[in-house]
Structures are given as structure tokens and as C-alpha cells.
């Protein structure tokens, strides 16, 4: 029997929570710098609650304006998971609201990222639970399906797989592949140490030494008048 478009992966890939936790409080911009500045979700995916978010992806793909599979996914996720919902960027109907967010919070989820809309935005903002979405509309969802749980999704222009690490702050969200995590942690530690030294020198000497600026201008044969 062909089940394309309607599948539930009962044992999606998972990442060691200890590895995920090592990314806590690292600025998202620094992480993105260490990933070629290409790991961020679209700025259209905006926060509707606390901006700090960290967890591993529990992926859900739903038809535009339908949340049947998200209802099922809520019962399957584990504490610390971030629900990542590919709703095709639909802005005509919401995928979730106050009741579903309340249940996700009770289940121990770390947040929700949806490439689609939410509703009950005022109540959700007061819940102190990280929610990122494309927009808000009072129009409720259908519950007809189909959909998929535990497969690769596309959210905010990034392919996200089950177990990928999501880190968010006031700048947005980046996606970290678990197999790249150790290398990124090593690089970001060096980057942050360098930034700290630069800030210290800036405060002590009121200078910001960056010779590459003049070098680049010379390469461009910039004319000074």
C-alpha cells in the first residue's frame, strides 16, 4: 500500500541531550558565523514569546492550514524537543493556539517553530514559552491530514532533520547538524574569545584595529579625494 504523504516515523533520529545543552547561551550570530553564515532560518519566522530557544528538532509536516499530524506529534515528543512544523508557509490559517501550546509545555517541550501561523497570540505571549512563527491569524485549522512525522522538513528556507539542534535568541534561529556540533563548538569558543579580547582593547584604548579594511580598499583601488 502506498502511503506517500501520510507517514509516521515512530523512532526518528535523536541527539544526545548533553550535546544539545552545550549550545546553551551561545549567541546565535556567533554560531552562524561558524557555519558559513548560511544556517539561519528566514527572518520571516518571528518570535511570539521568549526569544531564547534550544532543543533538538521533532519534525512535523502538515498540509497548508491543517494540524492533524501536529495533534499526533504532541503525544510522541520527548522532553526537551522543539516541534518544527513545515506548514508550507501558509498565512491563511493557524496551525496551533493556546490549548496546544499549553499541552506542549506540560509535555516538557522546549519550544515550537512553525513555518505558518498561530492564533491566541496574546495568551501565548503570556505563557513564557518559546514560539516562532511566520504570522498570526484567528482562522483555525482543518484536521483532515495527511502529513508526516519524523521526516525531513523545510522551515524558513532551511532543511531540518529529526535530531538537528535548534538554537534561537533575539537574532533568530540557526540549525546545527549533530555531526558538525563538536567542530562548531570548538570554532565558536575561539571566535568568542577573540571578540572578548577585541572589546577589551576597544574599551581600554578607544581603538578598533582591523587592517583588512584598508587592505580591501587598496585592492579595490579606491580613490581618496
C-alpha positions in Angstrom: 0.0 0.0 0.0 1.4 3.4 -1.0 1.5 5.8 2.0 3.4 8.7 0.4 2.3 11.9 2.1 1.0 10.2 5.2 3.7 8.6 7.3 4.7 8.5 11.0 8.3 7.6 11.8 8.0 6.0 15.2 11.7 6.1 16.0 13.1 9.3 14.4 16.8 10.1 14.9 17.7 11.6 18.2 20.6 13.6 19.6 22.3 13.3 23.0 20.7 15.9 25.2 24.1 16.6 26.7 25.4 17.7 23.4 22.4 19.9 22.8 22.9 21.6 26.2 26.5 22.7 25.4 25.0 25.2 23.0 23.0 27.0 25.8 23.5 30.8 25.9 25.9 30.9 22.9 24.9 33.9 20.7 23.2 32.7 17.6 25.1 35.2 15.4 28.4 33.7 16.5 27.1 30.2 15.7 26.0 31.3 12.3 29.5 32.9 11.7 31.0 29.5 12.3 28.7 27.8 9.8 29.5 30.0 6.8 26.7 32.5 7.7 24.2 30.2 6.0 22.5 28.3 8.9 19.8 30.8 9.9 16.1 30.5 9.3 14.4 33.2 7.3 13.8 36.4 9.3 10.1 36.0 8.4 10.0 33.4 11.2 9.5 35.7 14.2 9.2 35.1 18.0 5.9 35.3 19.8 7.3 34.7 23.3 10.7 34.3 24.8 13.4 34.6 22.2 15.8 32.1 23.8 15.2 28.6 22.4 17.3 25.5 22.5 16.5 21.9 21.7 16.5 19.1 19.2 14.1 19.0 16.3 11.0 16.9 16.4 9.7 17.4 12.8 6.2 17.5 11.5 5.0 18.2 8.0 1.3 19.2 7.5 -0.8 20.4 4.6 -1.3 24.1 4.4 -3.8 25.1 7.1 -4.2 21.6 8.6 -2.9 20.3 12.0 -4.0 16.7 12.3 -0.4 15.4 12.3 0.7 18.0 14.9 -2.0 16.7 17.2 -0.5 13.2 16.9 3.1 14.6 17.2 2.3 16.2 20.6 1.7 12.8 22.1 5.0 11.4 20.7 7.6 14.0 21.5 10.0 13.8 24.4 11.0 16.5 27.0 13.5 19.0 25.5 12.2 18.6 21.9 11.4 21.6 19.7 8.5 21.0 17.5 9.5 22.0 13.9 6.4 22.3 11.8 6.5 22.6 8.0 3.2 24.2 7.1 4.2 25.4 3.7 4.4 29.0 4.9 0.6 29.2 4.9 -0.7 32.5 6.4 -4.4 31.9 5.8 -5.0 29.5 8.8 -3.3 29.0 12.1 -1.7 25.6 13.0 -1.9 26.0 16.7 -3.2 28.1 19.6 -3.3 28.4 23.3 -4.6 24.9 24.1 -2.0 23.1 22.0 0.9 25.3 23.3 -0.3 24.6 26.9 -0.1 20.8 26.2 3.3 21.1 24.6 4.6 23.0 27.7 3.1 20.4 30.0 4.8 17.6 28.0 8.2 19.3 28.5 8.8 20.6 25.0 11.4 23.3 24.7 9.6 25.3 22.0 7.7 25.4 18.7 8.9 26.6 15.3 6.2 26.7 12.6 6.5 27.9 9.0 2.9 29.0 9.2 0.6 30.9 11.6 -0.5 30.7 15.2 -3.5 32.2 16.9 -4.3 33.2 20.5 -1.1 35.3 20.3 -1.8 37.4 23.4 -2.3 34.4 25.6 0.7 32.7 24.1 3.0 35.7 24.8 2.0 35.4 28.4 2.9 31.7 28.7 6.7 32.2 28.8 7.2 29.5 26.2 9.3 30.0 23.0 7.2 30.1 19.9 8.5 31.2 16.5 6.0 31.5 13.6 5.5 33.3 10.3 2.5 35.2 11.4 -0.8 35.3 13.3 -4.4 34.8 12.2 -7.6 33.9 14.0 -8.6 31.5 11.3 -8.5 28.0 12.8 -7.0 24.9 11.0 -8.6 21.9 9.3 -7.9 18.4 10.8 -8.1 16.3 7.7 -4.5 15.3 7.1 -2.4 13.8 5.6 1.1 14.7 6.8 4.3 13.3 8.1 6.0 13.0 11.5 9.8 12.4 11.8 10.9 13.1 8.3 13.0 16.0 6.8 11.1 19.3 6.6 11.8 22.7 5.1 11.2 25.6 7.5 12.3 29.2 7.0 14.3 28.1 4.0 16.4 25.5 5.9 16.2 21.8 5.6 15.7 20.4 9.1 16.0 16.8 10.1 14.9 15.0 13.2 17.5 15.4 15.9 19.0 18.6 14.4 19.9 21.2 17.1 18.0 24.4 17.0 19.3 27.5 18.9 17.4 30.8 19.0 17.8 34.2 20.5 16.8 37.8 19.6 18.6 37.5 16.3 16.6 34.4 15.1 17.2 30.7 14.9 20.1 28.6 13.5 20.1 24.9 12.6 23.1 22.8 13.7 23.7 19.3 12.4 24.7 17.0 15.2 27.6 15.6 13.2 29.0 19.1 13.0 28.4 20.1 16.6 31.8 19.4 18.1 33.6 21.3 15.3 31.3 24.3 15.7 31.7 24.4 19.4 35.4 24.5 19.0 35.3 27.3 16.5 32.7 29.4 18.4 34.8 29.2 21.5 37.8 30.7 19.7 35.6 33.3 18.0 34.1 34.4 21.3 37.5 34.6 22.9 38.7 36.8 20.0 35.7 39.1 20.3 36.2 39.4 24.0 39.8 40.5 23.5 38.7 43.0 20.8 36.1 44.5 23.1 38.6 44.8 26.0 41.1 46.5 23.8 38.4 48.8 22.4 37.4 49.9 25.9 41.0 50.3 27.1 42.5 52.1 24.1 39.5 53.6 22.3 40.5 51.9 19.1 39.3 49.1 16.8 42.2 47.6 14.9 41.1 46.0 11.6 43.8 46.4 8.9 41.7 44.4 6.4 39.5 47.5 5.8 42.3 49.5 4.2 43.7 46.4 2.5 40.4 45.7 0.8 40.0 49.4 -0.2 43.6 49.2 -1.7 42.6 46.1 -3.6 39.6 48.0 -5.0 41.9 50.9 -6.0 39.7 53.2 -4.0 40.3 56.9 -4.8 40.7 59.3 -2.0 39.6 62.9 -2.9 
